[in-house]
Amino acid sequence: MNQSELLRNFGDDEDIRPEVKSLISSLPSYTDVEGKKLCNYQGCWYYYKNLQAVLDYQKNFKPLDTDIIVTSYPKSGTTWLKALTVALLQRSEDGLQNHPLTSDSPHGLVPFLEMKLYLKSSTPDLTNLSSSPRLFSTHMPLHTLREPLKDSPCKIVYVCRNVKDVIVSLWHFRSRIENKEAERSKLESIVESFCKGVNNYGPFWDNVLSYWKGSLEDPDHVLFMRYEDLKEEPYDQVIRLAEFLGCPFTQEEIHSGSVEKILDLCSLDNLRNLDINKSGIAWNKLHHSIFFRKGEVDDWKNHLTTEMADKIDMIIHEKFQGSGLRI
């Protein structure tokens, strides 16, 4: 997919309804370094078509009590968390052979609300979702996501990642979309926009803190996970996730190695090498393979200058001070 196609998908005003255009005209606006237009709604920056999808979601989504929504800031471990969620909910006595993850990508199995379902239709048909419970995903902040949920007991899982690794991952992701080498000037621009808080789904700190506070206030329905914890102690974190989702491991499963099998199935190397992820095409016309890179902790040290890192750290320290969140 080239840059002009991306602009048509997310950043321009094609197919934007008149009433949404009117709203956009009243909102703070910004044009990013790639020339894509953003506007700020409920404290979060969106491309125009994503905002229209968010509005349609808020107006038309009807939650089921059993729904599960996987959430994250972009490039924070979304693909991995989706895979783990599917693997946990769709495990059975016959093991992991012919598992859904071997025939569809995590993004196909856990569709985005505002970047797929409501992007394509203001009232998408959700009756054809094959999984039970229904699985959805989003990058919206919690207060925006929860608007149509009201008192629904559906569960929300959020994964957070060190912002410096997020920035580097986004830099490589955008470069791969454009089929270009990762240019230093583009990295500098991304760092600058992150520090200003003016970037798609930003500010980063507001997105993260919305879910952190939500998890403290309502731990039965909002689970906050750290990417670094998943990497450092995957066994314990997967057991924690399974318990939250309402599908805890039995002692028999634990003794038979079920946890390890799920971790192996969902490992980056295994997912990357599945045929569906080597050759498949996602809903947005991107190759599934583009969603798999290193997935390493502290990869930012190979790319960010000391000055960049210090500037980011200073802002993050200021924004998260007093929250109790370790990031």
C-alpha positions, 0 to 999 in steps of 0.5 A, spaced: 500 500 500 502 506 498 502 513 501 496 515 497 492 509 499 493 510 506 491 517 505 485 515 502 484 510 508 485 514 514 487 522 513 483 525 508 475 527 508 473 522 502 467 519 504 466 523 511 459 525 512 456 532 512 455 532 519 461 529 521 465 534 517 461 540 521 464 537 527 471 536 525 471 544 523 469 545 530 475 541 533 482 542 534 486 540 528 493 538 526 497 536 519 502 531 521 509 530 518 506 525 512 501 530 510 495 527 514 490 531 517 488 529 524 483 532 529 482 532 537 476 529 539 475 527 547 482 529 548 485 524 543 487 525 536 484 521 530 485 521 522 478 524 520 475 517 517 477 514 524 473 519 528 467 518 524 468 510 525 469 512 533 462 516 533 459 511 529 461 506 534 459 510 540 452 511 537 451 504 534 455 499 538 450 494 542 455 490 547 454 483 550 455 482 557 460 477 555 464 481 550 472 482 551 475 488 548 483 488 547 486 495 547 492 498 547 496 504 544 499 503 537 505 499 537 505 496 544 504 489 543 497 489 540 498 483 536 501 479 541 496 480 546 490 479 541 494 472 539 494 470 547 487 472 548 484 468 542 489 462 544 486 462 551 479 462 550 479 457 544 483 452 547 480 445 548 482 438 550 485 436 543 490 441 544 492 446 539 492 443 532 488 446 527 487 452 532 484 459 529 491 462 529 494 457 524 488 459 519 487 467 520 492 473 523 490 475 530 488 482 527 483 478 523 480 474 529 480 480 533 477 486 529 478 493 530 472 497 532 474 504 529 479 501 524 475 496 521 468 494 523 466 501 524 470 504 518 467 500 513 460 501 516 456 505 521 452 499 522 456 493 521 453 486 521 456 483 528 452 477 527 457 473 523 463 474 528 465 466 529 468 467 536 464 466 543 465 471 547 465 476 541 472 479 541 474 486 539 480 491 539 481 498 539 486 504 540 481 509 543 482 511 550 478 508 556 473 514 556 471 514 549 471 506 549 466 506 555 461 511 552 456 506 549 458 500 554 455 504 560 454 499 565 456 493 561 460 487 565 464 486 558 471 485 560 477 490 557 484 488 557 490 493 556 497 492 554 502 498 555 509 499 553 515 503 554 514 509 549 521 509 547 520 502 544 513 504 541 516 510 537 522 506 534 516 500 532 512 506 529 518 508 525 519 502 522 512 500 521 511 506 517 517 505 513 515 498 511 508 501 509 512 506 505 517 501 502 522 505 504 529 505 509 527 507 516 530 515 515 533 518 521 529 525 519 522 521 520 524 518 527 526 525 529 519 528 527 516 522 530 519 523 537 517 531 536 510 529 535 510 524 541 513 529 545 508 535 543 502 529 544 500 531 537 500 524 534 494 519 532 491 516 538 495 521 542 497 524 547 501 517 549 500 519 556 493 520 556 491 514 553 495 509 558 493 513 564 486 512 562 486 505 562 491 505 568 486 509 572 480 505 570 484 498 572 485 501 579 477 503 579 474 497 576 479 491 576 474 486 575 473 489 568 479 492 566 486 489 566 492 493 565 498 489 563 505 491 561 509 489 555 515 488 559 512 484 564 509 479 559 516 478 556 520 478 563 515 473 566 510 470 560 508 464 564 505 468 570 502 473 566 498 468 561 496 465 568 493 472 570 490 474 563 486 467 563 484 468 570 481 475 568 478 472 562 474 467 566 478 461 563 483 459 568 487 454 567 486 447 571 491 444 575 491 438 570 492 443 564 498 446 568 501 439 569 500 437 562 504 444 560 498 447 557 501 454 559 507 453 555 504 450 549 500 457 549 506 461 549 509 457 544 503 458 539 503 465 540 511 466 540 513 472 535 517 467 532 512 462 531 506 467 529 511 470 524 513 463 521 505 461 520 503 461 513 497 465 514 502 471 517 507 470 511 503 471 505 496 473 508 493 480 507 490 484 512 483 488 512 487 494 510 491 491 504 497 491 508 501 484 508 500 480 515 508 480 515 508 487 516 506 486 524 511 482 526 518 485 527 523 484 533 518 485 539 524 486 543 525 490 550 529 496 549 530 496 542 530 503 542 537 503 545 539 502 538 536 507 535 534 513 539 540 518 541 541 520 548 538 527 547 532 524 544 531 519 550 532 524 555 527 529 552 522 523 552 524 521 559 523 528 562 516 528 559 514 521 561 516 523 568 512 529 569 506 526 566 506 520 570 508 523 576 503 521 582 500 516 578 503 510 581 504 507 574 511 504 573 513 505 566 
